[in-house]
Amino acid sequence: MIARTRVVLDAAPSLGSLYAKATGARLRQMLPDAKREALDLPHVEHQLAHVPVDPAKLVAYQRLMGDTVRDTLPSVFVHGLVFPLAMSVMVRDDFPLPLLGMVHLSNTVNHVAPIPVDATLGAIAWAESMRGHRAGTAVDVIVEVTDGTRVLWRGVSTYLARGVWLGSKPGSQTEARTPFVAPARTGSWKLAADTGRAYAAVMGDYNPIHLSAFSAKALGLQRAIAHGMYMAGRALAGATPQGTGYDWEIEFATPAFLPSSVDVAFEDKADGMSFSGWGARSGKPHFSGSITVAPRTSASGE
């Protein structure tokens, strides 16, 4: 077990300030005399003693996702509440990977128990398991949400820093991949041009790649793309069990450009449900995942 130094934050930083800090760091890294630090993760964890929940934002989120309005917190909504805490770890001066341009690969979440809207919550975030990837370096960012006595929610978000190598860059050999074959479609989502702005207005994630074609092109994209967690929230809306704990995971393949149509498939399993989404016109896979009604006895991961 690695000992981590705990840094207690007075309040959750705004995502705007975090993106501004990440932008400044990226510009400094582009200077001719910029030096790359050793690729070692800081042995720290950031803590928020109090994670406030805005009931109005909860309702706005549920309506945006097409979910039933309830007084318990959807799992992706919890992710959004603690995302600033996770980002505060990733924009530290001693964090070795650049936040801007990082690719969101997957999420694995243990939603241990229902979380009431009036629960008193705290959270801890840290990074671990930095490792090589065929396209760069991957890292896990973990957040645990507690009620002061037990972990209620634990999320592992995996990100990829493209072109950043732990050692020497691997050769040109590529992995053989199984071609994507779309399953039988069970529905279709129409993603409007303002989908990214609508999600940002609720959850505060104003990453420029999601807001407009102009801001996305400035960062090298054809046009704006949907938030990965918007896709996850849509997939989980109405599909997660109520009154019990559950696990879910999602992997992201290709981005969904805005506007576009996404075909989706949901399939019942013995212990839950699997889901996937792909471009209605392109046929390219966007995401796949599952929901499992099989809560683990412990979510500490320690």
N, C-alpha and C positions, 0 to 999 in steps of 0.2 A: 504494500500500500504506500502510495506517495503522499508525504505530508504536504499540505497546501496551506499557504498563508491566506487568512481570510481578510478581505477588504469589505467593510460595511459601507454601503452607499446611503446617503440621507434620503434620496428619492430616486426614482427611475429617471435616467436622462432622456431627453427627447430624442426621437429618432433623427430629427433634422440636425441636431447638434452632432450626433454620432456620424451621420453621413458627411457632414462638413469636415469633421476631423479625419475621416477616412480619405476624403478627397485631398486634403492637405498632405497627408502621408503619401498618397499615390504620386502627387506632383513632386514631392521631395525625392522619391525613389527614381524619378525620371531624370533628375539632374545628372550631368556628366560625371560629377565626382561622388555620386551617391554610393555608399558602401552597404552591401547586404550583410546583415547580422547572421550569426549562426542559427540554423533552423532548430531551435529548442523552444518548447512551449514553456511559458511561465508557470511555476507551481503556485498558482493563486486561485482563489475562488471569490467571486463577488456575491455579496448578500444584500437582499432587501428585506428588512424586518417587516415591512407592510406593503402588500401589493393591493392597491385600491381597485375596486370593481365598480364601474359606472353602469347602473341598471339601464339607463337610456341607450348606451352603446351596445349593451347586450341585446336589447330588443332590435336595434338597428342592424346588428350583425345577423341575428336569426332571420330577419326579414330579407336581408341581402342574399342569404344562402337558400332561401325558400324553406327554412326549417320551421318547426312548430315553436311558438313563443312559450318558453318554460322558464321557471325560476332556478334552474340549474345550469351550470356553465358548460357549453359545448367544448370539446377537447381542443379544437383549433382556435377557439376564442381564448382559451387558457394560454396556448402557445403565443398568441398575439400579445397578451398581457405581459408576458415575461420576455418577449423578444428583445426589448431594449436592454434588459439585464444581460442577456446572452451577447448582444452586440457590444456591450461595454467591455467585455473580456476581449473581443476580437479587434477592438481599436486601441488596445493598450500599446504603448510605445514599445514594449518588449514582446508583443505578439509577432511571430516571425512571418506570417502570411498576409498578403494584401487583401483587405476586405473587398474593395471595389474590383469588380470583375470575377469574383469568386462564384462558382457554380454550385447551386443547391442540388445535391444528389438524392437525398432520401431523408425520411423521418421514421423513427420507431418510437412509439409512445405506449406507456403503461398508464392508463387512466384507472387508478386503483379503486376509486369510489366516487359516487356522485358528489359534486361540489356545489353547495347552495350559493346563491348570489350574495347572501349576506355573511358568508364565511370570512373569518379573519385569516388572511393568507400571508405567508412569507415565501421567499424563494432564494435558492443558491444556484450559481452557474459557474461552470469551469470548462476547460478544454482538455482533451486527452486523445491518445491513440493517433498521433500524427504518423502517416505512413505513405509509402510510395504508391503511385497510381500510374496507369499507362499514359495519362495525359498531364501528370504533374504530381501534386501532393494533396492528399486528403486528410481531413481532421474531423473529429467528433466534438460537438459542443453540447454539453449536458446541462439540463436545468431540472431541478427538483422543486416542486411546490408543496408546501406543508401547511398544516393548520396549527403548528406549534407543538404537536405531539406525534404526528405521523406524516409520512409522505402520501399525498393524495394523487399526485400526477408526476410522472417522470418522462421527459422527452429527450431523445438523442437526435440531433440534427447533424447530418454529414455534409460537408462542403468540400469542394475541390478548387485548389488554386492552380489554374492551368499554367503550364510552362515554368512552374517553380519546382525544382528538383531537389530531393534530399541528397542525392549523390550525383553521379554522372547521368546524363540524359540517356534513356534506353534507346536501343536500335530501332530501326524502322519496322521490325516485325510487329504485326497486328494480331490481336486475338480474333479467332473465328467466332462470329456471333450468329445465333439462330435468327433467321429472318422473322420479322413480326407478322403474325397472321391474326387479323382482327377477329374477335369472337362475335357471336350473334349479338347484334345491337339491341339494347333494351330501351334506349332513349337518346336524346340529342340536346345539347346545350347551345344556345345562341349567345355568343360573347360579344357584346357591343364594344365600340371603340373606347367608351369611357369606363369599362369594367375595372381597369387598374385604378382609376381615380376614385371610383365608388368604394373599392376595398380600402384604399388609402384613407378616405374620409372617415371610415369607421375605425380602422385599426392603426392609423397613423404612419403606415409604412409608405412614405413618399419617395421610394427609390425611383430615380429618373427613368429607368428602363421600363417602368410600368405605366408612365403617365401620359406620354404623347409620342407621336412618331418623331417629332423634332428632338425631344430630349433623349429618346432611345437611340436615334441615329448618332447623336453626339458621343455615345458610348459604344458605337460599332454595330448596332443592331439595325435590321431592315426597318422595323417599326416597333411599337410598344408590344410587350408580351404580358400575359396574365401572371399574377402572383402565383407561385406554386402553392402557397397555403390557401389561396382562394379556391384552387382546384380541389385541394384536400377537403376544405370546408364544404364545398358543393357535394363531393362524393360521400362525406360522412353524414350530411344533413338527412335526417329521416331514416338513416340506416343503422345508427348506433343504438344499442339496447338502453333502456331507461331503468333506473333504480338499481343498477349493479355496475361493477367494474368491467372493464374490457381492455383489450390491447388492439392497437392498429398500427399499420405501417404503410408507407407509400414510397415508391421509387419514381423519379422523374427521368424521362428519356429526352424528348425534344420540347422546346417551348411552344406555347400556343400563342400565335400572334393575334393581335387585335386590329380590327374585328375578325371573327371567324366562327365556324361551327365545329363543335366537338361531339363526336359520337361516343356514347358510353355504354358499358355493359356491366350489369350487376348479376352475380350468381350466388344463390344460397349454398352454404356449406353446412356440414353437420354441426360445426361449432361457431358459425358466424356467416361471413359473406366475403366474397372477393369482388373487386371492381377494377375497371380499366377505362381509359379514354384515349381517343386518337383523332387525328384531323379528318373531318368529314370529307374534304376534298383531296388532301394529300395522302391520307391513309397512314401517315407517320404516327407512331405511338407517342403519346404525351405523358402518361402516367399509368401505373398499376399498383394495386395494393390489396389489403385485406383487413377485415375486422374480426377479432376473435373474442368470444365470451369465455375467457379463460384467465382471469386475473391471477397474477403470481402472488405468492405469499409475502414477498419483499420486493420493494422497488428501489432499494438504496444503491444497489450496484457495487457496494463496498465489500 
